[in-house]
Amino acid sequence: MEELRREGCVDRIGVGSMDTDALAAVVTEADLDVVMIAGRYTLLE
């Protein structure tokens, strides 16, 4: 993905998950532009 960003094929790289441990691992390994932490609550709750 980082190579695609350098080539201009994509503008941003991001990841989203409910698992904060997984997100922490990815953040230390990749050059991300966006990280989304999903919550389990919705407007209906």
Gaussian input, Z-matrix of N, CA and C with variables (Angstrom, degrees):
# hf/3-21g

backbone

0 1
 N
 C     1     B1
 C     2     B2     1     A1
 N     3     B3     2     A2     1     D1
 C     4     B4     3     A3     2     D2
 C     5     B5     4     A4     3     D3
 N     6     B6     5     A5     4     D4
 C     7     B7     6     A6     5     D5
 C     8     B8     7     A7     6     D6
 N     9     B9     8     A8     7     D7
 C    10    B10     9     A9     8     D8
 C    11    B11    10    A10     9     D9
 N    12    B12    11    A11    10    D10
 C    13    B13    12    A12    11    D11
 C    14    B14    13    A13    12    D12
 N    15    B15    14    A14    13    D13
 C    16    B16    15    A15    14    D14
 C    17    B17    16    A16    15    D15
 N    18    B18    17    A17    16    D16
 C    19    B19    18    A18    17    D17
 C    20    B20    19    A19    18    D18
 N    21    B21    20    A20    19    D19
 C    22    B22    21    A21    20    D20
 C    23    B23    22    A22    21    D21
 N    24    B24    23    A23    22    D22
 C    25    B25    24    A24    23    D23
 C    26    B26    25    A25    24    D24
 N    27    B27    26    A26    25    D25
 C    28    B28    27    A27    26    D26
 C    29    B29    28    A28    27    D27
 N    30    B30    29    A29    28    D28
 C    31    B31    30    A30    29    D29
 C    32    B32    31    A31    30    D30
 N    33    B33    32    A32    31    D31
 C    34    B34    33    A33    32    D32
 C    35    B35    34    A34    33    D33
 N    36    B36    35    A35    34    D34
 C    37    B37    36    A36    35    D35
 C    38    B38    37    A37    36    D36
 N    39    B39    38    A38    37    D37
 C    40    B40    39    A39    38    D38
 C    41    B41    40    A40    39    D39
 N    42    B42    41    A41    40    D40
 C    43    B43    42    A42    41    D41
 C    44    B44    43    A43    42    D42
 N    45    B45    44    A44    43    D43
 C    46    B46    45    A45    44    D44
 C    47    B47    46    A46    45    D45
 N    48    B48    47    A47    46    D46
 C    49    B49    48    A48    47    D47
 C    50    B50    49    A49    48    D48
 N    51    B51    50    A50    49    D49
 C    52    B52    51    A51    50    D50
 C    53    B53    52    A52    51    D51
 N    54    B54    53    A53    52    D52
 C    55    B55    54    A54    53    D53
 C    56    B56    55    A55    54    D54
 N    57    B57    56    A56    55    D55
 C    58    B58    57    A57    56    D56
 C    59    B59    58    A58    57    D57
 N    60    B60    59    A59    58    D58
 C    61    B61    60    A60    59    D59
 C    62    B62    61    A61    60    D60
 N    63    B63    62    A62    61    D61
 C    64    B64    63    A63    62    D62
 C    65    B65    64    A64    63    D63
 N    66    B66    65    A65    64    D64
 C    67    B67    66    A66    65    D65
 C    68    B68    67    A67    66    D66
 N    69    B69    68    A68    67    D67
 C    70    B70    69    A69    68    D68
 C    71    B71    70    A70    69    D69
 N    72    B72    71    A71    70    D70
 C    73    B73    72    A72    71    D71
 C    74    B74    73    A73    72    D72
 N    75    B75    74    A74    73    D73
 C    76    B76    75    A75    74    D74
 C    77    B77    76    A76    75    D75
 N    78    B78    77    A77    76    D76
 C    79    B79    78    A78    77    D77
 C    80    B80    79    A79    78    D78
 N    81    B81    80    A80    79    D79
 C    82    B82    81    A81    80    D80
 C    83    B83    82    A82    81    D81
 N    84    B84    83    A83    82    D82
 C    85    B85    84    A84    83    D83
 C    86    B86    85    A85    84    D84
 N    87    B87    86    A86    85    D85
 C    88    B88    87    A87    86    D86
 C    89    B89    88    A88    87    D87
 N    90    B90    89    A89    88    D88
 C    91    B91    90    A90    89    D89
 C    92    B92    91    A91    90    D90
 N    93    B93    92    A92    91    D91
 C    94    B94    93    A93    92    D92
 C    95    B95    94    A94    93    D93
 N    96    B96    95    A95    94    D94
 C    97    B97    96    A96    95    D95
 C    98    B98    97    A97    96    D96
 N    99    B99    98    A98    97    D97
 C   100   B100    99    A99    98    D98
 C   101   B101   100   A100    99    D99
 N   102   B102   101   A101   100   D100
 C   103   B103   102   A102   101   D101
 C   104   B104   103   A103   102   D102
 N   105   B105   104   A104   103   D103
 C   106   B106   105   A105   104   D104
 C   107   B107   106   A106   105   D105
 N   108   B108   107   A107   106   D106
 C   109   B109   108   A108   107   D107
 C   110   B110   109   A109   108   D108
 N   111   B111   110   A110   109   D109
 C   112   B112   111   A111   110   D110
 C   113   B113   112   A112   111   D111
 N   114   B114   113   A113   112   D112
 C   115   B115   114   A114   113   D113
 C   116   B116   115   A115   114   D114
 N   117   B117   116   A116   115   D115
 C   118   B118   117   A117   116   D116
 C   119   B119   118   A118   117   D117
 N   120   B120   119   A119   118   D118
 C   121   B121   120   A120   119   D119
 C   122   B122   121   A121   120   D120
 N   123   B123   122   A122   121   D121
 C   124   B124   123   A123   122   D122
 C   125   B125   124   A124   123   D123
 N   126   B126   125   A125   124   D124
 C   127   B127   126   A126   125   D125
 C   128   B128   127   A127   126   D126
 N   129   B129   128   A128   127   D127
 C   130   B130   129   A129   128   D128
 C   131   B131   130   A130   129   D129
 N   132   B132   131   A131   130   D130
 C   133   B133   132   A132   131   D131
 C   134   B134   133   A133   132   D132

   B1=1.4428
   B2=1.5231
   B3=1.3171
   B4=1.4630
   B5=1.5316
   B6=1.3338
   B7=1.4678
   B8=1.5280
   B9=1.3184
   B10=1.4635
   B11=1.5210
   B12=1.3246
   B13=1.4646
   B14=1.5246
   B15=1.3367
   B16=1.4753
   B17=1.5228
   B18=1.3349
   B19=1.4640
   B20=1.5223
   B21=1.3371
   B22=1.4549
   B23=1.5184
   B24=1.3232
   B25=1.4720
   B26=1.5224
   B27=1.3161
   B28=1.4638
   B29=1.5236
   B30=1.3315
   B31=1.4670
   B32=1.5177
   B33=1.3240
   B34=1.4591
   B35=1.5252
   B36=1.3282
   B37=1.4599
   B38=1.5157
   B39=1.3240
   B40=1.4525
   B41=1.5105
   B42=1.3190
   B43=1.4560
   B44=1.5222
   B45=1.3273
   B46=1.4498
   B47=1.5105
   B48=1.3246
   B49=1.4613
   B50=1.5146
   B51=1.3167
   B52=1.4691
   B53=1.5236
   B54=1.3189
   B55=1.4596
   B56=1.5342
   B57=1.3213
   B58=1.4636
   B59=1.5279
   B60=1.3169
   B61=1.4652
   B62=1.5246
   B63=1.3187
   B64=1.4634
   B65=1.5206
   B66=1.3252
   B67=1.4673
   B68=1.5218
   B69=1.3103
   B70=1.4677
   B71=1.5212
   B72=1.3205
   B73=1.4633
   B74=1.5219
   B75=1.3231
   B76=1.4661
   B77=1.5284
   B78=1.3174
   B79=1.4668
   B80=1.5312
   B81=1.3170
   B82=1.4610
   B83=1.5240
   B84=1.3450
   B85=1.4617
   B86=1.5244
   B87=1.3183
   B88=1.4686
   B89=1.5206
   B90=1.3104
   B91=1.4639
   B92=1.5256
   B93=1.3307
   B94=1.4586
   B95=1.5154
   B96=1.3363
   B97=1.4559
   B98=1.5287
   B99=1.3333
   B100=1.4641
   B101=1.5237
   B102=1.3382
   B103=1.4565
   B104=1.5206
   B105=1.3408
   B106=1.4585
   B107=1.5289
   B108=1.3162
   B109=1.4572
   B110=1.5191
   B111=1.3258
   B112=1.4646
   B113=1.5179
   B114=1.3072
   B115=1.4522
   B116=1.5165
   B117=1.3000
   B118=1.4549
   B119=1.5219
   B120=1.3128
   B121=1.4586
   B122=1.5216
   B123=1.3111
   B124=1.4577
   B125=1.5274
   B126=1.2999
   B127=1.4644
   B128=1.5278
   B129=1.3317
   B130=1.4566
   B131=1.5195
   B132=1.3230
   B133=1.4674
   B134=1.4980
   A1=111.35
   A2=116.17
   A3=118.60
   A4=111.01
   A5=116.95
   A6=120.60
   A7=110.38
   A8=117.84
   A9=121.29
   A10=111.18
   A11=116.76
   A12=120.09
   A13=110.18
   A14=116.98
   A15=120.09
   A16=111.15
   A17=117.20
   A18=121.71
   A19=112.54
   A20=116.91
   A21=120.88
   A22=113.97
   A23=117.69
   A24=121.11
   A25=111.94
   A26=117.52
   A27=122.82
   A28=108.24
   A29=115.57
   A30=120.02
   A31=112.86
   A32=116.07
   A33=121.19
   A34=110.30
   A35=115.65
   A36=122.20
   A37=107.33
   A38=116.00
   A39=119.46
   A40=111.93
   A41=114.41
   A42=121.31
   A43=107.80
   A44=115.61
   A45=120.38
   A46=110.65
   A47=116.19
   A48=120.88
   A49=109.61
   A50=115.23
   A51=120.68
   A52=110.71
   A53=116.75
   A54=122.91
   A55=109.65
   A56=116.58
   A57=120.23
   A58=112.62
   A59=117.65
   A60=119.66
   A61=110.80
   A62=116.59
   A63=120.49
   A64=110.60
   A65=116.80
   A66=120.02
   A67=111.20
   A68=117.28
   A69=120.67
   A70=110.55
   A71=117.42
   A72=121.07
   A73=111.23
   A74=117.23
   A75=121.10
   A76=110.72
   A77=117.16
   A78=121.03
   A79=111.18
   A80=117.44
   A81=119.58
   A82=112.63
   A83=117.60
   A84=121.37
   A85=114.24
   A86=118.12
   A87=120.72
   A88=111.12
   A89=115.34
   A90=122.64
   A91=108.00
   A92=116.25
   A93=121.96
   A94=111.24
   A95=114.74
   A96=121.14
   A97=111.07
   A98=116.42
   A99=121.66
   A100=109.62
   A101=116.22
   A102=121.98
   A103=107.09
   A104=116.26
   A105=120.91
   A106=108.86
   A107=115.73
   A108=121.52
   A109=106.87
   A110=115.35
   A111=120.80
   A112=109.86
   A113=115.47
   A114=120.72
   A115=110.70
   A116=116.74
   A117=119.34
   A118=112.42
   A119=118.71
   A120=121.29
   A121=110.56
   A122=115.54
   A123=121.87
   A124=108.65
   A125=116.74
   A126=120.50
   A127=111.92
   A128=117.22
   A129=120.59
   A130=113.13
   A131=117.59
   A132=119.97
   A133=108.77
   D1=-39.26
   D2=-179.62
   D3=-62.88
   D4=-35.89
   D5=177.53
   D6=-66.91
   D7=-39.97
   D8=176.77
   D9=-62.57
   D10=-36.96
   D11=177.57
   D12=-66.95
   D13=-43.34
   D14=178.34
   D15=-61.64
   D16=-36.13
   D17=-179.62
   D18=-77.61
   D19=-9.93
   D20=179.22
   D21=87.18
   D22=8.42
   D23=179.30
   D24=-73.50
   D25=-30.85
   D26=175.67
   D27=-130.86
   D28=150.09
   D29=-179.57
   D30=-89.09
   D31=-40.90
   D32=-174.66
   D33=-136.12
   D34=153.76
   D35=175.30
   D36=-121.81
   D37=131.38
   D38=-179.88
   D39=-146.15
   D40=169.03
   D41=178.89
   D42=-145.80
   D43=148.40
   D44=177.57
   D45=-138.29
   D46=145.42
   D47=-179.53
   D48=-167.79
   D49=162.50
   D50=170.98
   D51=-89.41
   D52=-16.48
   D53=-174.80
   D54=-89.49
   D55=103.45
   D56=-176.78
   D57=-67.00
   D58=-29.59
   D59=177.11
   D60=-65.84
   D61=-41.29
   D62=178.08
   D63=-64.67
   D64=-41.98
   D65=178.86
   D66=-64.20
   D67=-41.13
   D68=178.88
   D69=-61.63
   D70=-39.44
   D71=179.01
   D72=-65.87
   D73=-41.85
   D74=-179.08
   D75=-67.97
   D76=-40.47
   D77=-178.28
   D78=-61.13
   D79=-35.04
   D80=-179.63
   D81=-77.52
   D82=-18.34
   D83=-176.35
   D84=-101.70
   D85=-21.54
   D86=-172.92
   D87=-128.03
   D88=155.86
   D89=175.83
   D90=-92.68
   D91=89.56
   D92=-175.01
   D93=-96.87
   D94=152.04
   D95=175.39
   D96=-99.16
   D97=-29.02
   D98=-175.11
   D99=-139.29
   D100=137.10
   D101=172.55
   D102=-131.14
   D103=127.15
   D104=-179.59
   D105=-115.80
   D106=124.12
   D107=176.07
   D108=-102.50
   D109=111.63
   D110=-177.29
   D111=-82.42
   D112=136.93
   D113=175.63
   D114=-96.71
   D115=161.84
   D116=-178.53
   D117=-89.55
   D118=-9.40
   D119=-177.74
   D120=-90.88
   D121=145.75
   D122=176.16
   D123=-120.42
   D124=175.86
   D125=177.32
   D126=-64.68
   D127=-22.58
   D128=179.02
   D129=-76.90
   D130=-16.44
   D131=-179.05
   D132=-92.62

